[in-house]
Amino acid sequence: MTLKAYWRLDPAAEPDRAEPSARAETLARDVRPITINRYDHYVQIARAAALTAFDGLFIAHRQEADDSQIVAAAIARAAPRLRLVPEFPASVGSAVYAAKQAVTFQRAVHDRLGWAIAPDGDPDVRAAQADPVADADLGARIEEFLHVARGVHGERPFDFKGRFFEVQGGGFEAPLSGAAFPQVFLRGEQEDALARSARFADVHLFAPQPIEALRAKIEDLDRLALAAGRNIEFGISLGLAARESTEDLADLPETDIVGTYDDVAARLAELASAGIGHFVLSAAPSLEEAYRIGQFVLPRLRAHQPALRAAA
């Protein structure tokens, strides 16, 4: 198993950073042009992740911040090696048009796009977004969304009539038909979420939890996927706080994993031994910590890989 490490970019984090309207008035003249804005900050984070050999960048879905797919498109050319995985809910609109956007993106970035389907917001949030779908139907909508998006991507003509989407004579012609479909990341801890991932996910992302509980869920989901005739991979999203020595840890915030670089890498390797192959990592402040985790933790984690392969 080849481990994949992604840095998590949260468009809502540190909201004042690089935001022209948030610049403080001081006696010193601020010579930065107004054209330097939040998107330059996103590009800095992407370049930090690329320079320190992360495999990809996860871009979180935040209702109050910039759209994750627009952010991904804006930074794609600035980080030409990184896989880009914007997170968005299935309520974004037409599954057909989402598929068209995806293949267009793939042609531009040479098949580096992934999709992370975000959980839907609570009823008040969905109402504010003109989304009338009831709580009980949200899972079914995700499944139809992915079924239709994959259908128009892989077939022509594609016909489908469901509860949320209806397509007649769909599908793409060349050159759009030649692009790869995005790798799909789903998440959730409940039985229905695991069953959905078994049928639709390429990678299932777990929340932080004790390793024995995680190992049991991986075994369950692996069994469900095999029963559906599929193989899927497993990942986890973690907040980190890492420093070189134990003396430096005293003032760090509580996160999912806190420790020295060696300690954190060992904890990640332990998760890898349980079957985790995709790590979505974060720390604050995002730009500076991308350099730190990428320079000091990732090499230590990857040093465990030969032993992990031997034990597999």
N, C-alpha and C positions, 0 to 999 in steps of 0.2 A: 504494500500500500504506500503510495506516495502522498505525503502530508501536504495539505494546501492551507496556507495562512492568508487571511484577509484582514485588512484594517477597516474599521467601521467609521465611516464619516457620517456625523449627525448634523444635518443642516440647521438644526435648532440649537445646537450647543454653542456656547460662548457667543451669544447673538450680537454683541457689540463689536466683535472682532472683525476688522476690515469693512465695517459698515460705514459708509461716508457720513450718514446722518448722525452717527453716534460719536463722531470725533469731538473730543473735548476742546473747548476754547482755552488756549494758554497764551502766555506772553510770547512764546516762540512761534514763529510763522510755520504753519504746516505746509510743506512744499509738495505733498502728495497730490497728484491730480485727482479730480473727482472720478475719473475713469477707473481708478484702482478701487475695487469694491469687493464684495463678499465672494464673488466668483474667483478672484485671484487667490483668496484664502483657500478655497476648495482645491484649486490647482496646486497650491503649495503642499497641501496634505497629500494629494495624489502623487506628486513628485517625491515626497518623503517616503511614501510607501513603496514606490517603484525603486528608488535608490537603495533602499534597505532590503530589497528582495522579497517583499510580500508578493504573493501570487495574484492578489486581487484586492478590490476595494468594494465594500458593501456601503450602499448609500441609503440611510434610513428614511422611511416615510414619516413625515411630520406634517400634521395638518396645518400648523401655524408657520411653516417655513417653506423654503424653495422646493419646488417639485423635484423628486429624486431622479426622474428620468431626464429632465432638462439638465440637472446638474451632471448626470453621467455623460450626456452628449457634449456638454460644454468642456469637460475635462478630458475627453477621450483622446484627443490628438496630443495633449500635453504629457500623457503617460502611455506611450504606445505599446507597452508590454502587458500592462495590468488587465486582468479580467474585471469587468465592471458589472456589479450586481445591484441595480436599483430595486428598492422595496416599494411595492404599491399594492393597494387593495383591488379586489376584483370588481369593485364599484367604479373603476375609472372610466367605464363606458363600453363601447363596442369591443367584443373579443376579436372580431375580424380586423378592426382598425388597429387594435393593439398588436396583432400579429403582423400587420403591414409595417407598423413602426419598428417592430423588432427586426424584421428581415432587412429593412432599410438601414437600421443601425448596424446590423451584422456586416452588411456590405461596406459600410464606412470604416469599421474598426477590425475587419478580418476575423469575424466570429469570436469576439471577446465578450459578448453580452450574456448575462444571466438574468433570470427573473426571480425575485423573492416575493412571494405573495404575502402581503401583510394582513394581519387580522383586521376585521372591520371594526370601526369605532362603535361607541355605545349609541343607543337610539337617538339621543339629542344631537350627537355629532353627525350621524347619518342624515337626520332630518335637515340639518343645516346645509348638507351637501346634496340636497334633492334626491336622496336615496331612500325609497319607501319600503325596501325589502325587509321582511320581519326577521327577528333574531333566529327563529327556527329554520329559516331558509338560507342562511348565509353560507353554510357549508355546501349546500347543493349548488349555489351560484358559483362558488369557486370551482367546483367540479365541471360545471357546464362551461365556464369561462375557459378553462384549460382544454377541455374536449374540443370546443369550437376553434380555439386558436391553433391547436395542433392539427385539427381537421383541415382548415383552409390552408395551412402551411404545407401539409403533406399530400393533399388530394385535390384533383380538379376534374370534374365538378364535385363539390362537396355540398351535400344537403343535410340539414338538421332542423328539427323543430322540437324545442324544449320549453321549459317553463320561463326561462329568462332570455334566451337567444334563439333566433330563427334565421336560417341561411338557406338560400336556394341558388344553386349553380355557383357556389363560391369557389375560392382557390386562386392561386397566383400563377401567372405565366412568367417565362423568362424575361428579364434576369432575376426577378424577385424570387422565383421558385427555387433557385440554386443555393440560397443562404441557409445556414444551419439554424435549427430552432434553438432558442436560448435554453441553457441548463436551468431547470426549475427547482427552486428551494421552497419547501413548505415547512411549517413548524406547528407545534402543539403537543400537549402531553396526554390528552384524553383519548379514549378508544376510538372515537369517530375521527379525530385528527390523524391518528396512526393508520387507520383503515384508508383514509383519503390519500395519505402519502404513499401507501403501498400501491395504489393504483395510478397516482399521477406525479409523484415527486421523483426527481433525479437525486436530490439530496434532502434528507430530513434534518432540520436543525432542532436540537434539544435545548431546553433551558438548563442552567446550572442546577445540579442535584448530586446527592451522594453517588459514588461510583457504582455501588452494587445495584441501586435502583436504575441507574443509567444502563448498566450492562443488561438488566432484565428487559428493559424497553427495547434495546437494540435487538435482542434475541426475538422478542415478540414481533417487532416490525419486520425483521428479516424473514421470519416465517410467513407473515402475511404477504410480503412482496413475492416470495417464491411461489406461494399459492396462486398469486395473480399472474404468474409467469414473468416476473420482473426481478431485476436486481437494483437496489438503490444503495446510496452511500449515506454516511451519517456525519453530522457536524454538531457543533455546540457554539453558542455565543457567550463570551466571557468578558467581564471587566477585569483589568489587571492593575496592580500597583507593584512595581519591581524596582529594586535598587541593587547596587553592587554588594553592599554589606548589610548585616543585620543592624548595625548602628544607624544606618540611614533610613530605617523603616519606621521609626517612632512616630513621625508626623504624617504618615501617608493615610489617605482616606481608606475606609473599609470598602473592599471590592470583593469580587468572587474569589480571586486568588491574590494574596499579598505575600511577598517574599523576596529573597535575593534572586538574582538572575538564574542561578543554578537551581534554586528551589522551584521557581515558577516553571522553568523548562522541564524539571522532573515531574511536576504535577501534570503538565500538558502531555508529557510522554506517557504517564499513567493512563490518562484518558485515551490516548491513541492505542494503548494496549487493549483497551476495552472495545475498540472498534471505531473510535472517532477518527475521521480522516480530514475533516474540514474544520478549521478554527477561525471563528469570526471574533477578533480581538479589539478591545477598545481601552482607552485610558484618557485622562484629562491632565493637561490640555492636549488636544488631539494632535496638533502639528508636532510639538516637541516630543510627545510620547511615541509617536509613530517612529521617529528616529531612534529613540531609546529602545523600544521593544524590538524594532527591526535589527538594530545593531548588536544588542546584547542578549536577547532572549531567543530570537529565531535561530541563530547559529547553534546555540546550545540544544534547542529542541531537535534540530535536524541532525545533530550528532548522535541522537538516540535512534535514528531511523534504521541503520543497519541491524541493530539488535531487535528492533520491532519487526523487521522483515524476517529475521531468522526465527523469531518466536511465532510468527503467523502460521 
